[in-house]
Amino acid sequence: MRKLQKIIAAEYTNPPLQSSLPSTAIPRIVSKCRNDEFADAHILIKQLKAELVTVPDWEGDTQDDIWKAIALFRAILAKVK
């Protein structure tokens, strides 16, 4: 597992499919990240967008999950100073 993914996973109180991150989680995640993790977020966004293209239209749940992950990484990057 990537370091960024470990940082994010540590913020969940329940398994990710059963909970959402609290509003205070993004600043805590950002505070634990360094340049490598921010670069990784950019890479993950590109990979997820590439994966999204391959998901059939009828796989709405999968598309939603991918978009949620992209939104999370974008929110993390938006907090970078």
N, C-alpha and C positions, 0 to 999 in steps of 0.2 A: 504494500500500500504506500502511496506517495505521502510525503510529509504533510502537504496541504490537506489531503484527505483525512489523515490522522487528526489534524487540528480540528477540522470540521466535525468529524465523528465524535470527538471528545465533548462537543457542545450539545449533543443529543442526550436527553435523559431517558428516552425509549428508543427502540429500533427506528431508524429513519422512516420506514414506511408507516409507522404508527404515530409519529409526532412531527411537529415542525419546529424550526429553530425559534427560540424566543427573540424578541426584537433587540435585546441587548447583546445577542451573540455575535453579530457582524463586527462591531468594534473590538470585541475580545479576540475574535479570529484574526483580524487585521493586526492587532498588537503582537500576536505571536508569529506573524509572518515576516519574512525577510525577502530580499530581491528574488531569490530562487523560487519561493512560493508564489510571488506575484507573476513571475514569468510562467510558472506552471499553470496558473489560472488562465492566462492568455492561450496557452497551448491546449488546455482542456476545452476551452470554449471552441476553438477551431476543430478539435477532434469531435466534439459533440455535434457541431453543425454538420460536419461531414457524415456522421452517423445518422443524423436526422433525415438526410436525403435518402438514405437506404431503407427507412422504415415505411412500410406500406401505409396508405391512408387509413385503412381499417384498424390499424394499431394505435388508436387514439390515446390509450393509457400510456403506452411507451413514449409517444410523442410528448405527452404532458410531462412525464418524468424527465425527459431530456430538456425540455424548456425550463422546468424548475431548476435543474442543475445549472443551466446557462445563466438563469436569473441570479442564482446564488453567487456564482463566480463574478458576474457583472457587479453585483452589490458589494462584494469584497473589493473589487478593483476601484469602484467609485469612492470608497473611503480612504484610498491611498493618498497620502499627502505629498 
